[in-house]
Amino acid sequence: MPIERDPTGDVCPDYSTEAYEEFRGYIAQAKNISLAEAAAGLAQAWQTNHLAAREAWDAQVLEEAEAAAERRALEAAAAQERAEEEEHRQTEQQEQERRRADQQALAHPETKTKIGTFDENRQVAGFLASRPAQFALNLIKDFKPADLWHWTLEGCLDASKNESTNVSETETYGIASDANGLALRQISASRASKNAVQDSDLTFEQFVYAKSAYIESLHKSGWPATHVQALLTFFINLETHPIRQMGDVGKRAIVVYQARVRRQWHDSLNTEHSFNLATISNELMHSIKDEIIGSRQLKLLAQ
C-alpha cells in the first residue's frame, strides 16, 4: 500500500512533559525504571520508527521517479519510431516520384518541365510543421552547432515573420562560408534573429518542444546516423533524468547541462578530446545544480 504522507518533517514529541506523565508511569513501573529513563526510551523508539518511515518514503519516491522516467523513455522511443517510419514512407514515395520523372524525361527528351507535378488524389496533411529560420538550417547543413531556440514555437514564428518580410526581388546577397568553402547566400539567411535566445536561457518546456524538430532537421540535412542517434539519446536521457524530480532547479540544471555539453561535443569533434554525449555525467549534472542553487542564494542575499 503506498505511503500517502512525507514523514520527513515530523518532530519527536517531548515525552518528559505532563501530557505523557501517566504513560511514563506505566512504562517505568512495568520495566522497573525511572520516569526519566521511560521518557528517553519512548523518544528512542519514536526516532527508530521515524527513521524507518523516512527510508520507506525515500524508497517510494525513488521508485516512482524511476517508473515515470521509464514511461517517458518508452513514449519517446515510440514517438521516434513513428517519426522514422513516416520519414521512411515519405522518402520511398519521393524516390518513386523521382524515378517516374526520370522515365518520363527519357521517353520525351524534348519536353522541358516548367513547373512541378502534384498528386491529384492527395489532400494537404492535417498538420503543417513549423519551419525554423534558414540561418539555423544553414548552420546544421554546414555541421555547425545551432541554438535550439530556432526550433521552438517562438523561434519558428519569428522565422516566419522575418522571412515573409524579407522576400523581395532586391534581396541583398553576400559571401558566406559553408562545409564546401564559400557560397553566395542571402544576407537574411546568414545571421541570427535579434530575438534569438541562447540554449542556456531556454525554459525546460522550450527544450522539450525543440529537440524533436531539431533531430528531424539533422536527418534531412544528411548528418551521419551515428551522430544523430547520439544526439537523440542525449536528449531522451536528459528529459528523463531523475534530477527533473527536483522541480524548477532540476529542470534548469538539465537545460544548462544540454547547452554546455552539446557545445563542447561540437567543439571536440575530430579531436583527441571527442566524447559520446549520450552518456550523461551525473557528477557534472549535480555540479551544475549546485551552481544554480548557489547563484539563486546569492541573489536573495543581495536583495
Summary of the structure (lengths in Angstrom):
residues: 303
radius of gyration: 30.2
end to end distance: 45.6
largest distance: 114.3
contacts: 753
relative contact order: 0.07
helix: 65%
strand: 4%
